[in-house]
């Protein structure tokens, strides 16, 4: 059986990608598959990504693209050896927000995406791209996390080479809108299946049901969507 990597990414904080990622992992586990749920914070603790954690903590606050590619290759290889059916990853592949923040241009991102596509072979990749109006999504994130999170998020973007133009929530939204357009362009150049999920008018349950219906078709599963 071919191993599938399902990468759930979001256009901005507050779009519900982690909730959706968790729901997909629980569903596939429930139907009897061998699933690895790679949560967003796991990139700093998983053995395959130890070089990423070491580079990031080394003082520069960045990671070389080559390190991301090689660690992804190692993670997929070890998962195949372990007999996993599905890798459900939260904000892992293809690292676009981090690469943009670290100052890499679109030409570099195109090259890195090609290297990542080769690194994950022979796994079949589906990217679930969850997106919403960035102003709405950021408002939800602030409501959920509080004003201190807003300050932290703006400072984080303002302090990175590729996102220094951000100075408040409005400029953060403008950056996220531009980054979403870039992400869509880059994903179209990959061999991966891309499921674009617009959550502007969907709640979490509806988002999951919509995603599940499409994944059943893509993964050729027999279970019908839950209601």
C-alpha positions, -999 to +999 in steps of 0.1 A: +000+000+000+013+035-009+018+058+021-001+090+020+011+123+034-018+147+041-004+182+049-029+206+065-018+242+061-036+275+067-035+309+051-032+326+085-037+320+122-073+315+132-085+295+102-088+262+121-061+242+105-050+225+137-086+215+146-091+201+111-058+183+112-066+166+145-101+156+132-086+140+101-060+121+121-087+108+145-110+098+116-083+078+098-072+061+131-108+052+138-112+034+105-082+012+113-053+029+095-018+033+109-015+071+114+012+095+125-003+129+136+026+154+133+015+184+153+029+219+145+052+220+176+066+185+168+092+200+144+113+209+174+111+175+191+109+148+165+143+129+160+141+133+122+139+170+126+167+174+152+189+193+127+161+218+122+157+224+159+195+227+163+198+253+135+168+273+147+182+274+182+217+283+170+211+320+173+201+330+137+165+320+142+165+305+107+169+271+091+186+264+058+162+251+031+185+221+025+181+211+061+143+213+058+144+191+027+168+165+042+148+162+074+116+158+055+132+131+035+143+113+067+109+116+083+091+101+053+117+073+050+114+064+087+076+064+084+076+041+055+099+017+074+076+019+103+047+008+081+026+040+085-004+043+062-009+081+067+011+110+078-012+138+089+009+169+093+000+203+108+017+232+090+047+211+080+050+207+042+059+229+023+072+255+048+063+285+028+055+310+057+089+302+073+108+305+041+091+338+033+098+352+067+134+342+065+137+363+033+138+338+005+125+350-029+100+332-051+127+317-073+143+300-043+109+288-031+102+272-065+135+253-063+128+242-027+093+230-036+108+209-064+134+194-039+106+187-014+085+170-041+114+146-048+122+142-011+088+128-002+087+102-029+072+076-031+046+089-007+015+104-022+009+139-011-023+158-006-022+194+007-053+206+024-051+244+021-074+261+046-080+297+039-102+327+049-102+364+047-071+373+067-087+401+087-115+378+098-090+350+107-067+373+126-096+387+146-106+351+156-070+344+166-069+375+188-103+366+204-091+331+211-055+339+223-059+375+237-043+409+231-008+396+242-009+372+213-016+400+189+015+419+201+036+387+200+025+379+164+031+414+150+066+415+167+075+381+153+067+391+118+083+426+121+115+410+134+120+386+104+138+397+073+111+388+048+082+404+068+097+435+083+070+457+066+045+443+092+039+468+120+003+462+131-026+438+125-037+455+093-002+452+077-001+416+089-033+409+071-019+425+039+012+403+042-009+372+047-030+380+016+001+383-005+015+351+009-017+333+002-014+343-035+022+331-035+012+298-019-015+291-045+010+298-073+036+275-059+013+247-051+001+246-087+036+238-098+039+207-077+027+171-085+007+171-053-031+170-051-043+202-035-076+205-018-085+242-012-109+247+016-125+282+019-138+284+055-153+319+054-188+306+057-181+272+074-178+263+110-154+236+122-178+207+118-187+218+083-151+223+074-143+187+085-173+172+067-163+190+035-127+179+038-136+143+046-158+140+016-130+151-007-104+129+010-126+098+007-125+104-031-088+112-033-077+083-010-102+059-026-118+050+008-151+033+012-163+050+044-190+076+037-188+109+055-202+112+090-230+136+095 
